[in-house]
Amino acid sequence: MRDASLLDRRWPLVLGGLALLVQGLSVNRALSTTPPTTNIDAAFFQHAGWYVTQGAVPYVDIWDIKPPLAIETTTVLAALAGDPRALHLSSVALTAGAAVGCSLLVGLLAHQHTGDGLAALLAGCTLLAMPAFYRLSANGFRPKYLTLLFGLGALALAFRDRPLLAGAAAAASAGYWQYGAIFTVLVAGIAVRQRDRRALARQLLGMALVTAVAVVPIALSDALVPMVVEVVYVPLTTQVAQPPLQRLGKLLFYLAYALVPVGVGLYGLAADRGRLRRHWWVYAGAAWGAFQILFDLDSAPDLYLLVIFLALGVALAVTQARPAHRRWLGMVFAAIVLVNALWVGGFVANPVENAASADDGATGALRAVSESVDVSRPGEAPRYGISRVRDLYWEQRIPESCHYRLSETERDWLTKTGRPYRESRCGGARGLP
């Protein structure tokens, strides 16, 4: 009992220490190259932020399907930084801090609902077991980390009777990624189940305030219609088809070491189904995450939403486990986190990346998986006559086209609408269907 009591008090220190260690190893590895390791998505968002400080208009000079808070955040960082390296370092600090915060918030929610220190610790360690989670957060700005941070924070605030802040945080979550809208539904559902109309009203006020802060600058730039087209219409009408086996292969490779914690989380949700009314929000979030990956599984971060709710399922499994099984779970999770830390720090090789670097016909899927983890490909030729995003970012150049990220969704949209890749401006009459 004394050990259990100690862990109930000290789990945040243990979990925070582990998260900082893994994140520190990842950041050290990413910053050891010249230029620092920068994922394509991170380079795009950071370049877009700088580009806006030079007078560019989001969704008009820059085509993107993410909600406005993503580019608005990097715009603020770019205005404060002044040069590409400083902007990259501030972006890494923000995203890495958000990653650590996500692990701690998962642990906090688990402890709020179980009162079990080991359950909270292992729930938070689920994110530490997923290879891409702490690797990608060291490569620059990624909006999905802030989606999770604000979304988890919104849930924690809602359960602590802070409705205005909960609503604001939930809206911020959706402002970075459309699928973050689930948190607005969950926090509102918490107020409805508690039959607290005042809390619901304050939540809606918080949501409205954050939405106004995000959307008003876009409206003032006369880019509201292009934003609606790119952020709402395009994702609803453009889906990149993937064969089921390819999607399953991506799922397995992205999870890698985290397959064991995810399996434990699924078991926890199944075993706890008798208390569905109490933990309905965990099941609803997991169902939404599963629904999302059926339509959006281009890279590892697309799994994050599902994994955080399965991590809460881990907590439910631990609370129901026998003492001997709890000890075994603790040892297994510790081993997985250790192996992942060694890989994140570059002390062991990643077989997926090694296979993806081979030059044979069977590695196309693996190469796509590797790209989700990163990184630079020296000598890569420009696509469609448009410079690589990383080159544009580090050299602080104005892109040749408003289409310069050239994601799968973007290319599919251009093909369907018959538009050229080299357009000086998006939006307006030519940017609408």
GUMARLUM-360173 format. One line per 8 residues: number of its first residue (from 1); their letters; for each residue x, y, z of C-alpha. Coordinates in steps of 0.1 Angstrom, whole numbers. Layout:
BEGIN
NUM> a> X/Y/Z  ... $
end
This chain:
BEGIN
1> mrdaslld> 0/0/0  29/24/8  43/19/-28  9/24/-43  3/55/-23  37/69/-33  30/63/-70  -5/80/-66 $
9> rrwplvlg> 14/111/-55  44/110/-77  31/97/-110  32/132/-126  69/135/-118  77/101/-132  56/106/-164  69/141/-169 $
17> glallvqg> 105/130/-165  101/102/-190  84/125/-215  111/151/-212  138/125/-215  123/110/-247  115/144/-262  150/157/-253 $
25> lsvnrals> 167/128/-271  145/134/-301  152/172/-302  189/166/-298  189/142/-328  168/165/-350  189/196/-343  222/179/-348 $
33> ttppttni> 219/181/-386  225/211/-409  200/225/-415  180/209/-387  157/180/-396  125/195/-409  95/175/-420  77/187/-452 $
41> daaffqha> 46/197/-432  65/216/-406  85/234/-433  52/244/-450  35/258/-419  66/277/-409  72/291/-444  35/300/-446 $
49> gwyvtqga> 38/319/-413  68/338/-426  51/344/-460  21/360/-442  45/385/-425  56/394/-461  20/403/-471  7/369/-482 $
57> vpyvdiwd> -30/362/-476  -39/327/-463  -61/306/-486  -54/330/-514  -16/332/-518  -13/299/-498  -35/269/-505  -42/248/-474 $
65> ikpplaie> -69/226/-459  -61/233/-423  -82/257/-402  -68/292/-397  -51/288/-363  -23/267/-378  -10/295/-401  -19/322/-376 $
73> tttvlaal> 2/306/-349  33/304/-372  27/339/-383  30/351/-347  61/330/-343  77/343/-375  70/379/-365  88/373/-332 $
81> agdpralh> 117/352/-346  131/372/-375  150/344/-393  144/308/-404  165/292/-377  150/311/-348  115/304/-362  123/267/-365 $
89> lssvalta> 137/266/-329  106/283/-315  84/260/-335  102/229/-322  99/243/-286  62/249/-290  54/215/-306  77/195/-283 $
97> gaavgcsl> 62/212/-253  27/204/-266  38/167/-270  50/165/-234  18/183/-223  -3/157/-241  12/128/-222  7/146/-189 $
105> lvgllahq> -29/156/-197  -37/120/-207  -23/109/-173  -43/137/-155  -76/126/-171  -69/90/-163  -61/99/-126  -92/121/-124 $
113> htgdglaa> -114/91/-133  -96/62/-116  -76/77/-87  -49/51/-97  -14/63/-101  -2/33/-121  -32/37/-144  -23/74/-150 $
121> llagctll> 13/66/-156  8/38/-181  -19/58/-199  5/87/-204  32/62/-214  11/50/-243  21/81/-263  57/75/-253 $
129> ampafyrl> 54/41/-270  43/54/-304  75/60/-324  63/90/-345  48/110/-316  80/122/-301  100/120/-333  79/143/-354 $
137> sangfrpk> 74/168/-326  111/176/-328  110/184/-365  91/217/-364  55/230/-362  27/204/-364  -8/216/-357  -22/182/-346 $
145> yltllfgl> -1/184/-314  -19/216/-304  -52/200/-314  -46/173/-288  -32/196/-262  -62/220/-263  -87/191/-267  -74/172/-237 $
153> galalafr> -71/204/-217  -108/212/-226  -119/178/-212  -99/183/-180  -113/218/-176  -149/206/-182  -146/180/-155  -132/206/-131 $
161> drpllaga> -161/230/-137  -143/256/-158  -168/259/-187  -157/291/-203  -120/279/-205  -132/245/-216  -152/259/-244  -124/281/-255 $
169> aaaasagy> -99/253/-255  -122/230/-274  -127/256/-301  -89/261/-303  -85/224/-308  -109/225/-338  -91/256/-350  -60/236/-357 $
177> wqygaift> -75/205/-372  -111/199/-383  -114/165/-365  -106/183/-333  -143/194/-334  -151/162/-314  -138/180/-283  -165/207/-287 $
185> vlvagiav> -191/179/-288  -176/161/-258  -174/192/-235  -209/202/-244  -220/167/-237  -205/168/-203  -225/199/-194  -257/184/-209 $
193> rqrdrral> -253/152/-188  -248/173/-157  -279/193/-167  -260/225/-162  -274/251/-186  -252/278/-173  -221/258/-179  -232/250/-215 $
201> arqllgma> -239/287/-221  -204/296/-209  -189/269/-230  -206/282/-261  -194/317/-253  -158/305/-250  -161/287/-283  -176/318/-300 $
209> lvtavavv> -148/340/-287  -120/318/-300  -138/313/-333  -140/350/-337  -103/355/-330  -94/329/-356  -119/339/-384  -120/377/-382 $
217> pialsdal> -85/382/-396  -93/359/-425  -126/378/-431  -108/412/-430  -83/399/-456  -113/391/-479  -103/354/-478  -134/340/-460 $
225> vpmvvevv> -149/323/-491  -116/307/-502  -111/295/-466  -145/278/-465  -138/261/-499  -103/248/-488  -111/240/-452  -146/226/-455 $
233> yvplttqv> -156/218/-491  -123/202/-503  -119/177/-474  -156/167/-478  -153/161/-515  -117/149/-520  -107/116/-505  -75/99/-517 $
241> aqpplqrl> -84/62/-523  -63/36/-505  -66/-2/-508  -76/-18/-475  -43/-37/-472  -23/-6/-477  -43/12/-451  -38/-17/-427 $
249> gkllfyla> -1/-17/-434  2/19/-426  -17/14/-394  6/-13/-382  38/5/-392  27/38/-377  19/22/-344  49/-2/-343 $
257> yalvpvgv> 59/-6/-306  26/10/-296  6/-20/-308  8/-35/-273  -5/-5/-254  -32/0/-280  -42/-36/-276  -44/-31/-238 $
265> glyglaad> -65/0/-244  -89/-19/-266  -92/-46/-239  -98/-19/-213  -127/-4/-233  -142/-38/-238  -139/-48/-202  -153/-15/-189 $
273> rgrlrrhw> -184/-15/-212  -206/-21/-182  -197/15/-171  -204/30/-205  -227/57/-190  -199/69/-168  -171/68/-193  -192/76/-224 $
281> wvyagaaw> -168/104/-235  -139/79/-238  -159/56/-260  -173/85/-281  -138/98/-286  -124/64/-296  -152/59/-320  -146/93/-336 $
289> gafqilfd> -109/85/-339  -116/51/-356  -141/68/-380  -115/95/-388  -88/70/-399  -112/53/-423  -111/86/-444  -78/102/-433 $
297> ldsapdly> -47/81/-428  -20/98/-448  6/99/-420  13/89/-384  -3/120/-368  -36/110/-383  -36/82/-356  -30/105/-327 $
305> llviflal> -67/112/-320  -75/75/-317  -44/67/-297  -52/93/-269  -86/77/-262  -72/42/-263  -46/54/-238  -75/62/-215 $
313> gvalavtq> -87/27/-222  -53/15/-209  -61/32/-176  -94/14/-174  -76/-19/-180  -50/-13/-153  -76/-5/-127  -93/-38/-133 $
321> arpahrrw> -61/-59/-135  -50/-82/-107  -19/-71/-87  4/-96/-106  -9/-85/-139  -4/-48/-130  33/-55/-123  36/-73/-156 $
329> lgmvfaai> 19/-44/-174  43/-20/-157  74/-39/-168  61/-44/-204  53/-7/-208  87/2/-193  105/-20/-219  85/-6/-248 $
337> vlvnalwv> 92/30/-237  129/22/-233  132/7/-268  113/36/-283  135/61/-265  166/44/-280  151/46/-315  140/82/-311 $
345> ggfvanpv> 174/91/-299  191/74/-328  207/46/-308  190/18/-327  180/16/-363  144/17/-375  137/-12/-398  109/7/-416 $
353> enaasadd> 132/35/-426  159/10/-436  135/-9/-458  122/23/-473  157/33/-484  160/2/-505  154/4/-543  131/-24/-552 $
361> gatgalra> 95/-26/-563  82/-39/-530  90/-9/-509  66/18/-521  43/16/-491  73/15/-467  87/46/-484  54/64/-478 $
369> vsesvdvs> 55/53/-442  90/65/-438  81/100/-452  56/104/-424  85/102/-399  107/124/-421  129/137/-437  152/156/-460 $
377> rpgeapry> 159/141/-494  190/159/-507  190/163/-545  152/158/-548  140/175/-580  112/201/-579  78/187/-586  58/202/-614 $
385> gisrvrdl> 83/230/-617  77/242/-581  106/244/-556  107/220/-526  90/234/-495  121/229/-474  142/250/-499  116/277/-499 $
393> yweqripe> 116/278/-461  153/278/-454  161/303/-482  131/325/-474  118/326/-510  84/335/-524  69/304/-540  63/302/-577 $
401> schyrlse> 26/292/-570  0/293/-543  1/255/-546  35/246/-532  29/220/-505  14/197/-531  -1/171/-507  -20/142/-521 $
409> terdwltk> -53/159/-513  -42/191/-531  -30/173/-562  -63/153/-563  -83/185/-560  -63/202/-588  -68/171/-610  -106/170/-603 $
417> tgrpyres> -111/207/-610  -87/208/-640  -66/236/-626  -29/241/-632  -3/235/-605  13/268/-612  -13/294/-601  -1/328/-588 $
425> rcggargl> -32/331/-566  -58/307/-553  -93/316/-542  -114/342/-560  -135/333/-590  -109/308/-603  -104/291/-570  -140/281/-565 $
433> p> -158/250/-579 $
end
